[in-house]
Amino acid sequence: MVQVRKNYPRLADGTLDREAWLRHIQAMAKLDGGTLVTLRKAVEMSEDAEQKAIDAENIWAEGTSSFLTGLEMVEILADLQIDGEALCAAMLYRAVREKRLSLKTVSEEMGETIAKLIRGVLQMAVIRSRTADTGEEKQRGAVEEHSENIRRMLVALVDDVRVALIKLAERTCAIRASKKADEAKRRRVAREVADVYAPLAHRLGIGHIKWELEDLAFRYLEPDDYMQIARLLDEKRLARQDYIDDVLSLLRNELAKAEIEGEVFGRAKHIYSIWRKMRRKNIGFSQVYDIRAVRILVPTVRDCYAVLGIVHNLWRNIPNEFDDYIASPKDNGYRSLHTAVIGPDRKVLEVQIRTFAMHEEAEYGVCAHWRYKGTDKKSGQLDGQDGYEQKISWLRQVLDWHEEVGGNPLQEDLQASDVDTRIYVFTPDGHVVDLPRGATPLDFAYRIHTEIGHRCRGAKVDGRIVPLNHELQTANQVEILTGKREAPSRDWISRSMGYITTSRARAKVIHWFKQQARDQNIAEGRTILDGEFKQLALADFDFEKLAKKLNMHSLDDLYAAVGAGDVGVGQVLNAAQRMVKVEQGEPVPSLTAPVARDGHADVYIDGVGNLLTQIARCCNPVPGDEIMGYITQGRGVSIHRKDCANMLRMQSDEPERILQVEWAEKPTEVYAVEIMVEAYDRHGLLRDVTTMLDSQRINITAMQTHSNKHKHTVDMVITAEIHNFEELSHVLHRINQLPNVASAKRRILH
């Protein structure tokens, strides 16, 4: 069996005393009996998986052990009093990562929630595997920008706080173990920890993990500076300890006189923080005031200020060395009073004063005030919360905080909206590029370099060829396939075709076309508009009149403007819409009905047709609530909240009277339009067409299909409700992009 380290309880044969260790973890994490049974099973699975690997000589790496790493990760997390599911996931993570256990097995044996946590931590491992080499020879500014993008992407990948905590525990184990590794590996792990995981621990407010990660990373990245400070500390350790003991005794007596129940103890100063302060303030070791430091913990905030008065009465405080982080907390939520005084023997002494609760928050951060109480164990969500927004509400808060890396402020704050509006993708050599959500490979190409965008002929995402209007996702690796000459397509600037979503890329394409000859632009513009209007069944349109409506001197000016990209096809279609509105057909009734509220018809419901509609008084739903409709007898449709007690009863008693409804915007005029689709028949074609229309929120009122079995073709006639020409053009382009579709165009009945 697997031999364990000396600091774990062991049986006579050297193996883990599992029950003694589990009792230790139960006490640390305050686990109940049922959770302990589940954790015991995880320990057994991990140990068995490792033993089978040893028997099969399937060794991951010399000197490593997925089982021992699991034990160490559990101990780190138990100290944070994390829940049982996360402890089990930590126990099994390395076994899964080293392919000694499958996620399928974990899901079947331990449950999907634990498997999902492990999957999340594995996803975060992409940071390590794809991080580009950011050696010291590169400029520091570029390294910091690259590291910041990695941290942003890491945040975008996390949808459960426990995933981040498990990853922090795993990296803590990794940098501890790197002591025995070669120098190159030590520096690689240390660089990753310094750039990504120590700042993440800081953002989560987990002080004791942050300090350990910083000190170990500093030790391997700057070994000479580390050893120099360590020696200076060691030389004066005994004298400093005697001095601190005398100070502690004096402070305890003063607290007792003031009848304040508190704890007083010496505080160890971390080597990295000493070095950072020396560099930031350009001072020597002897001028770092908090080498000698004490910390006082008291029950209340009032006691904090009372103790501050006691300290300042005992010793003279040093000007400009007092910080009130209780009245003005740090950006990561840290609260405490800091003061530096001239203590006994005229030696500088730092004193920190805080409440017990503040101390717990400083040490354990997010874990101190959210121990996963009230968590739905089945879904992993907080009671009363659902969706991604609520699951990472804790992360949205910390993203608003300022951060420091190596003593330098970040170039910009991480805003909470970044999680929603930005994605982070990799170049082939591992650099991270941030783009707006919805960006395409073409947006990526132009973000890299204008010439790459102009020469773009195709793209690979994660090694697979994709269309140029493919929507990129966070963590994709994108490779642009280029030709020898610049040849952007005019289709790229068509919004309806979705090739480009960023204004930056669109501006570069438009600028390229502006540089082309006017005659070529006229020809291109004519081709674009002729094709567009033919597709919309507007072949006999008066283009001369349209050009004047768009303030063009001539039709050629209109063609040239469209060809160069100065005027978008959407602008032309909007102008045409106003000219021939009656040609689209008669307006059709909206599916949206107004609802009277306090005498005003300013609330609208989708799904009730023209029925009289009213808001139920029993639950009084407001826009944003999930709602359902109930067909009353003689009073139309009554709108209730989905969780209304009356609605729940009516669903059970009279399900035939229930309507699926939702809040809607004020209805606008829509027109019935027939769309003719010609395609080569295939399985799933009809589904793809209807799914695409549904994704565009296009209402289908009728559909006819006719298949030709001999030619293997199919003709579809779809009657849909359309607001305007621009929307119709967009829909036709989207249908034309579907596989096997030969053409899609508007049909006019004669």
ZAMARGU-4260 file (C-alpha; in steps of 0.2 Angstrom, whole numbers, plus 5000, padded with zeros to 4 digits):
<rodrens>
0) 5000/5000/5000 | 5005/5018/4998 | 5017/5024/5012 | 5013/5041/5019 | 5023/5055/5026
5) 5029/5056/5044 | 5017/5070/5048 | 5001/5059/5044 | 4995/5047/5057 | 5001/5030/5052
10) 4998/5012/5056 | 5012/4999/5060 | 5015/4995/5042 | 5018/5013/5037 | 5001/5016/5028
15) 4989/5029/5033 | 4979/5027/5049 | 4963/5032/5039 | 4951/5034/5053 | 4963/5044/5064
20) 4966/5056/5049 | 4947/5057/5045 | 4943/5062/5063 | 4957/5075/5062 | 4949/5082/5046
25) 4931/5081/5054 | 4936/5092/5068 | 4945/5105/5057 | 4931/5106/5044 | 4916/5103/5057
30) 4909/5089/5046 | 4894/5079/5050 | 4893/5060/5051 | 4886/5058/5033 | 4899/5069/5025
35) 4912/5060/5034 | 4906/5044/5026 | 4907/5051/5009 | 4925/5058/5012 | 4930/5041/5018
40) 4924/5034/5001 | 4934/5047/4992 | 4950/5043/5001 | 4948/5024/4998 | 4945/5028/4979
45) 4960/5039/4978 | 4971/5026/4987 | 4965/5011/4977 | 4968/5021/4961 | 4986/5025/4966
50) 4990/5007/4971 | 4983/5000/4955 | 4994/5013/4945 | 5009/5007/4955 | 5005/4989/4952
55) 5004/4993/4934 | 5020/5003/4934 | 5009/5018/4928 | 5019/5032/4936 | 5014/5050/4933
60) 5031/5057/4938 | 5045/5052/4949 | 5042/5057/4967 | 5024/5062/4965 | 5008/5054/4973
65) 4991/5058/4968 | 4985/5051/4984 | 4997/5061/4996 | 4993/5077/4986 | 4975/5073/4989
70) 4977/5072/5008 | 4987/5088/5008 | 4974/5097/4998 | 4960/5091/5009 | 4970/5098/5025
75) 4972/5115/5017 | 4954/5116/5013 | 4948/5109/5029 | 4957/5123/5038 | 4945/5135/5027
80) 4930/5124/5034 | 4925/5121/5016 | 4910/5109/5013 | 4911/5090/5011 | 4908/5090/4992
85) 4923/5101/4989 | 4934/5091/5001 | 4930/5075/4991 | 4933/5084/4974 | 4950/5089/4981
90) 4954/5071/4987 | 4951/5064/4970 | 4957/5079/4958 | 4975/5073/4956 | 4969/5055/4952
95) 4958/5061/4939 | 4971/5073/4932 | 4983/5059/4931 | 4970/5048/4922 | 4970/5035/4936
100) 4951/5039/4938 | 4939/5045/4925 | 4926/5058/4928 | 4913/5046/4923 | 4918/5035/4937
105) 4918/5049/4949 | 4901/5055/4944 | 4894/5037/4946 | 4902/5034/4962 | 4902/5051/4971
110) 4889/5061/4962 | 4888/5074/4948 | 4892/5089/4959 | 4909/5082/4964 | 4913/5077/4946
115) 4908/5095/4941 | 4919/5103/4953 | 4934/5092/4947 | 4929/5097/4929 | 4930/5115/4934
120) 4947/5113/4942 | 4953/5104/4926 | 4947/5118/4915 | 4957/5131/4926 | 4973/5120/4922
125) 4972/5127/4904 | 4980/5143/4912 | 4996/5132/4915 | 4996/5122/4900 | 4994/5136/4887
130) 5003/5150/4896 | 5016/5157/4884 | 5034/5159/4890 | 5035/5175/4899 | 5053/5175/4903
135) 5062/5189/4912 | 5071/5194/4896 | 5054/5202/4890 | 5049/5219/4895 | 5040/5219/4912
140) 5025/5229/4905 | 5021/5216/4892 | 5023/5202/4905 | 5011/5211/4917 | 4998/5213/4903
145) 4999/5195/4898 | 4997/5189/4916 | 4983/5201/4919 | 4974/5194/4904 | 4977/5176/4911
150) 4969/5181/4927 | 4954/5188/4919 | 4952/5173/4909 | 4954/5162/4924 | 4940/5172/4932
155) 4929/5170/4917 | 4931/5151/4918 | 4926/5150/4937 | 4907/5148/4940 | 4909/5141/4958
160) 4919/5148/4972 | 4924/5131/4978 | 4933/5128/4961 | 4944/5143/4964 | 4948/5137/4982
165) 4952/5119/4976 | 4964/5126/4963 | 4972/5137/4975 | 4975/5122/4987 | 4982/5112/4972
170) 4994/5126/4967 | 5000/5127/4985 | 5004/5109/4985 | 5013/5111/4969 | 5024/5125/4974
175) 5028/5116/4991 | 5033/5100/4981 | 5044/5110/4969 | 5057/5112/4982 | 5064/5095/4976
180) 5062/5099/4957 | 5075/5106/4945 | 5077/5125/4945 | 5068/5127/4928 | 5052/5119/4935
185) 5054/5128/4951 | 5054/5145/4942 | 5040/5140/4931 | 5029/5135/4945 | 5034/5151/4955
190) 5031/5163/4941 | 5013/5155/4938 | 5010/5157/4957 | 5016/5175/4958 | 5007/5181/4942
195) 4990/5171/4945 | 4987/5162/4961 | 4994/5173/4974 | 4984/5188/4967 | 4969/5177/4966
200) 4971/5172/4985 | 4973/5191/4989 | 4957/5195/4979 | 4948/5181/4989 | 4955/5189/5005
205) 4963/5172/5010 | 4978/5180/5019 | 4987/5165/5026 | 4987/5156/5008 | 4992/5172/5000
210) 5007/5175/5011 | 5013/5157/5009 | 5012/5158/4990 | 5021/5174/4989 | 5035/5169/5001
215) 5038/5153/4991 | 5037/5161/4974 | 5049/5174/4980 | 5061/5161/4987 | 5063/5153/4970
220) 5062/5169/4959 | 5073/5180/4969 | 5084/5167/4979 | 5098/5179/4983 | 5086/5193/4990
225) 5076/5180/4999 | 5091/5172/5008 | 5098/5190/5013 | 5082/5195/5022 | 5080/5178/5029
230) 5098/5179/5037 | 5094/5197/5043 | 5078/5190/5052 | 5087/5175/5059 | 5102/5185/5066
235) 5090/5195/5077 | 5076/5182/5080 | 5080/5178/5099 | 5083/5196/5104 | 5067/5201/5094
240) 5057/5187/5103 | 5062/5193/5120 | 5058/5210/5116 | 5041/5205/5109 | 5037/5194/5125
245) 5040/5210/5136 | 5028/5220/5125 | 5015/5207/5125 | 5015/5206/5144 | 5014/5225/5146
250) 4999/5225/5134 | 4990/5211/5142 | 4991/5220/5159 | 4984/5236/5151 | 4969/5227/5143
255) 4965/5219/5160 | 4965/5236/5168 | 4953/5243/5155 | 4943/5227/5157 | 4944/5223/5139
260) 4944/5204/5135 | 4956/5202/5121 | 4971/5192/5114 | 4988/5198/5111 | 5002/5190/5102
265) 5017/5193/5091 | 5015/5193/5072 | 5027/5186/5060 | 5032/5197/5046 | 5033/5188/5029
270) 5049/5189/5019 | 5041/5194/5003 | 5031/5208/5011 | 5047/5215/5019 | 5056/5215/5002
275) 5042/5223/4993 | 5041/5237/5007 | 5060/5240/5005 | 5058/5241/4986 | 5042/5252/4986
280) 5049/5264/4999 | 5067/5263/4994 | 5073/5260/5012 | 5085/5248/5021 | 5080/5233/5031
285) 5083/5243/5048 | 5069/5255/5042 | 5055/5243/5040 | 5045/5247/5055 | 5035/5231/5056
290) 5049/5219/5059 | 5044/5220/5077 | 5025/5218/5077 | 5011/5213/5088 | 4992/5210/5085
295) 4978/5213/5097 | 4961/5205/5094 | 4946/5212/5104 | 4927/5208/5103 | 4920/5225/5096
300) 4925/5240/5085 | 4923/5251/5100 | 4936/5241/5109 | 4948/5243/5094 | 4948/5262/5096
305) 4949/5260/5115 | 4965/5249/5113 | 4972/5262/5100 | 4971/5275/5114 | 4980/5264/5126
310) 4994/5260/5114 | 4996/5279/5110 | 4996/5283/5128 | 5010/5270/5131 | 5021/5275/5117
315) 5023/5290/5105 | 5016/5286/5088 | 5026/5289/5072 | 5018/5302/5060 | 5011/5296/5044
320) 5012/5278/5050 | 4994/5276/5056 | 4981/5268/5044 | 4962/5266/5049 | 4956/5252/5038
325) 4941/5250/5048 | 4934/5267/5043 | 4941/5265/5026 | 4943/5246/5022 | 4955/5240/5009
330) 4949/5236/4992 | 4948/5217/4996 | 4938/5220/5011 | 4952/5220/5024 | 4949/5229/5040
335) 4961/5233/5054 | 4969/5248/5063 | 4988/5249/5060 | 5000/5260/5069 | 5019/5262/5072
340) 5025/5268/5088 | 5042/5271/5097 | 5041/5257/5109 | 5052/5252/5124 | 5071/5255/5122
345) 5066/5267/5108 | 5063/5253/5095 | 5050/5255/5082 | 5035/5243/5085 | 5020/5240/5073
350) 5003/5236/5081 | 4988/5230/5072 | 4971/5230/5081 | 4956/5222/5075 | 4940/5212/5080
355) 4940/5193/5081 | 4928/5193/5066 | 4940/5205/5056 | 4954/5193/5060 | 4945/5178/5053
360) 4940/5188/5037 | 4958/5193/5035 | 4964/5175/5036 | 4950/5166/5027 | 4942/5179/5016
365) 4927/5173/5007 | 4927/5157/5017 | 4925/5167/5033 | 4908/5174/5029 | 4901/5161/5017
370) 4904/5143/5023 | 4892/5137/5010 | 4878/5137/5023 | 4861/5137/5014 | 4869/5129/4999
375) 4858/5117/4989 | 4868/5102/4989 | 4860/5095/4973 | 4863/5110/4962 | 4878/5118/4971
380) 4868/5135/4971 | 4863/5145/4986 | 4845/5144/4991 | 4834/5156/4982 | 4847/5159/4969
385) 4849/5152/4952 | 4859/5155/4936 | 4877/5160/4933 | 4875/5178/4939 | 4870/5172/4957
390) 4883/5158/4958 | 4897/5171/4955 | 4890/5186/4965 | 4905/5184/4977 | 4917/5185/4962
395) 4908/5200/4955 | 4912/5210/4971 | 4931/5206/4971 | 4932/5210/4953 | 4929/5228/4957
400) 4944/5229/4969 | 4960/5237/4964 | 4975/5225/4964 | 4994/5227/4966 | 5006/5215/4957
405) 5025/5218/4962 | 5020/5234/4970 | 5013/5241/4954 | 4995/5245/4952 | 4986/5236/4938
410) 4984/5245/4922 | 4965/5245/4923 | 4953/5238/4936 | 4944/5222/4932 | 4926/5227/4931
415) 4912/5214/4935 | 4905/5217/4918 | 4921/5209/4910 | 4914/5192/4915 | 4899/5195/4904
420) 4905/5206/4890 | 4923/5200/4887 | 4930/5183/4881 | 4949/5178/4882 | 4956/5167/4869
425) 4974/5160/4865 | 4985/5163/4850 | 4994/5147/4843 | 5009/5152/4854 | 4999/5154/4870
430) 4997/5172/4872 | 4980/5178/4878 | 4969/5190/4868 | 4953/5198/4875 | 4939/5202/4864
435) 4920/5207/4866 | 4908/5192/4869 | 4902/5187/4852 | 4918/5190/4843 | 4923/5180/4827
440) 4939/5174/4820 | 4940/5189/4809 | 4938/5200/4824 | 4953/5190/4832 | 4963/5192/4816
445) 4961/5211/4815 | 4965/5212/4833 | 4982/5203/4831 | 4987/5214/4815 | 4978/5223/4801
450) 4988/5214/4788 | 4983/5197/4795 | 4965/5202/4795 | 4966/5208/4776 | 4975/5191/4771
455) 4963/5180/4781 | 4956/5166/4771 | 4950/5154/4785 | 4952/5149/4804 | 4955/5135/4815
460) 4948/5135/4833 | 4955/5121/4844 | 4962/5113/4829 | 4946/5112/4819 | 4942/5122/4804
465) 4927/5134/4807 | 4917/5147/4797 | 4924/5165/4798 | 4908/5170/4807 | 4910/5157/4821
470) 4907/5164/4838 | 4922/5162/4849 | 4922/5156/4867 | 4933/5159/4882 | 4949/5147/4882
475) 4947/5144/4863 | 4964/5143/4854 | 4963/5152/4837 | 4974/5150/4822 | 4971/5161/4807
480) 4975/5154/4789 | 4981/5168/4778 | 4984/5170/4759 | 4998/5179/4750 | 4989/5194/4746
485) 4977/5206/4754 | 4959/5203/4748 | 4945/5207/4761 | 4928/5202/4756 | 4914/5215/4756
490) 4903/5202/4764 | 4913/5205/4780 | 4906/5222/4783 | 4888/5216/4781 | 4881/5216/4799
495) 4868/5203/4794 | 4881/5190/4789 | 4889/5191/4806 | 4907/5190/4800 | 4913/5205/4810
500) 4906/5211/4827 | 4919/5224/4833 | 4920/5242/4826 | 4939/5241/4826 | 4939/5227/4813
505) 4925/5234/4803 | 4933/5251/4802 | 4949/5243/4795 | 4940/5233/4782 | 4930/5249/4777
510) 4946/5259/4776 | 4954/5246/4764 | 4939/5247/4752 | 4940/5266/4752 | 4957/5265/4745
515) 4951/5255/4730 | 4947/5263/4714 | 4930/5272/4712 | 4925/5262/4697 | 4928/5246/4706
520) 4918/5252/4721 | 4903/5257/4710 | 4903/5239/4702 | 4904/5231/4719 | 4891/5242/4726
525) 4879/5238/4711 | 4882/5220/4713 | 4878/5220/4732 | 4862/5230/4730 | 4856/5221/4715
530) 4858/5204/4724 | 4850/5211/4740 | 4835/5218/4732 | 4833/5203/4721 | 4833/5192/4736
535) 4820/5203/4744 | 4809/5202/4728 | 4811/5221/4725 | 4819/5220/4707 | 4809/5234/4700
540) 4814/5247/4713 | 4817/5265/4709 | 4836/5266/4714 | 4837/5284/4707 | 4824/5290/4720
545) 4832/5280/4733 | 4849/5288/4730 | 4841/5305/4733 | 4832/5300/4748 | 4849/5295/4755
550) 4856/5312/4750 | 4867/5306/4736 | 4870/5316/4720 | 4868/5301/4709 | 4865/5283/4709
555) 4883/5280/4705 | 4887/5289/4721 | 4876/5278/4731 | 4884/5262/4723 | 4902/5269/4727
560) 4897/5273/4745 | 4890/5255/4747 | 4905/5247/4738 | 4917/5257/4749 | 4908/5253/4765
565) 4903/5271/4769 | 4885/5267/4768 | 4879/5251/4775 | 4866/5239/4767 | 4855/5241/4782
570) 4854/5260/4780 | 4849/5257/4762 | 4836/5245/4767 | 4829/5256/4780 | 4827/5270/4767
575) 4818/5258/4755 | 4807/5252/4769 | 4800/5270/4771 | 4797/5271/4752 | 4788/5255/4749
580) 4780/5250/4766 | 4764/5246/4758 | 4772/5233/4747 | 4776/5222/4761 | 4758/5217/4764
585) 4745/5221/4778 | 4750/5222/4796 | 4746/5207/4806 | 4739/5207/4824 | 4753/5207/4837
590) 4755/5192/4849 | 4758/5205/4863 | 4743/5211/4873 | 4743/5227/4884 | 4739/5225/4902
595) 4731/5238/4913 | 4740/5242/4929 | 4734/5257/4939 | 4724/5264/4925 | 4739/5264/4912
600) 4741/5251/4898 | 4760/5252/4899 | 4764/5233/4903 | 4764/5220/4889 | 4762/5201/4890
605) 4767/5190/4876 | 4757/5174/4873 | 4739/5179/4876 | 4734/5186/4859 | 4720/5198/4860
610) 4712/5192/4876 | 4707/5204/4890 | 4722/5203/4902 | 4724/5208/4920 | 4737/5207/4933
615) 4732/5195/4948 | 4730/5205/4964 | 4734/5189/4975 | 4753/5190/4970 | 4754/5206/4960
620) 4769/5201/4948 | 4780/5215/4941 | 4791/5214/4926 | 4806/5203/4929 | 4796/5190/4939
625) 4793/5173/4931 | 4774/5173/4926 | 4760/5161/4920 | 4743/5165/4913 | 4726/5158/4919
630) 4710/5159/4908 | 4696/5165/4919 | 4678/5163/4916 | 4672/5180/4909 | 4687/5190/4914
635) 4700/5186/4901 | 4717/5180/4907 | 4724/5183/4924 | 4743/5185/4926 | 4751/5177/4941
640) 4769/5174/4947 | 4775/5157/4944 | 4777/5153/4962 | 4760/5160/4967 | 4750/5148/4979
645) 4734/5151/4969 | 4743/5147/4952 | 4751/5131/4959 | 4734/5126/4964 | 4726/5130/4948
650) 4740/5121/4938 | 4735/5105/4947 | 4716/5107/4947 | 4714/5115/4929 | 4729/5113/4919
655) 4719/5116/4903 | 4717/5134/4908 | 4735/5138/4910 | 4745/5148/4897 | 4764/5150/4895
660) 4767/5169/4894 | 4781/5181/4897 | 4784/5200/4899 | 4786/5209/4882 | 4791/5226/4875
665) 4778/5238/4868 | 4772/5229/4852 | 4778/5236/4835 | 4770/5234/4818 | 4774/5217/4810
670) 4771/5210/4792 | 4767/5193/4785 | 4781/5188/4773 | 4783/5172/4763 | 4800/5165/4762
675) 4805/5153/4749 | 4819/5141/4753 | 4826/5129/4740 | 4838/5115/4747 | 4846/5098/4745
680) 4836/5087/4757 | 4845/5080/4772 | 4841/5074/4790 | 4838/5088/4802 | 4836/5102/4788
685) 4819/5107/4794 | 4824/5107/4812 | 4839/5118/4808 | 4829/5131/4799 | 4816/5133/4813
690) 4829/5133/4826 | 4838/5147/4817 | 4822/5157/4816 | 4817/5154/4834 | 4835/5160/4839
695) 4831/5176/4830 | 4814/5177/4838 | 4805/5176/4822 | 4787/5170/4824 | 4782/5157/4811
700) 4763/5157/4806 | 4763/5144/4793 | 4775/5132/4784 | 4774/5121/4769 | 4787/5108/4763
705) 4788/5098/4747 | 4801/5085/4744 | 4807/5078/4727 | 4813/5061/4731 | 4821/5059/4713
710) 4831/5075/4714 | 4834/5074/4733 | 4828/5092/4735 | 4815/5100/4746 | 4806/5117/4743
715) 4799/5126/4759 | 4787/5141/4760 | 4788/5149/4777 | 4776/5163/4782 | 4784/5173/4795
720) 4781/5189/4804 | 4794/5202/4800 | 4797/5220/4806 | 4806/5228/4791 | 4818/5224/4776
725) 4834/5224/4787 | 4827/5211/4798 | 4821/5201/4783 | 4838/5203/4774 | 4847/5196/4790
730) 4835/5181/4791 | 4838/5177/4773 | 4857/5178/4775 | 4856/5167/4790 | 4845/5154/4781
735) 4857/5154/4766 | 4872/5150/4777 | 4864/5134/4783 | 4871/5118/4776 | 4863/5111/4760
740) 4852/5127/4757 | 4854/5132/4739 | 4844/5149/4740 | 4832/5158/4752 | 4822/5173/4746
745) 4806/5182/4748 | 4792/5176/4738 | 4778/5188/4730 | 4761/5181/4726 | 4755/5187/4709
</rodrens>
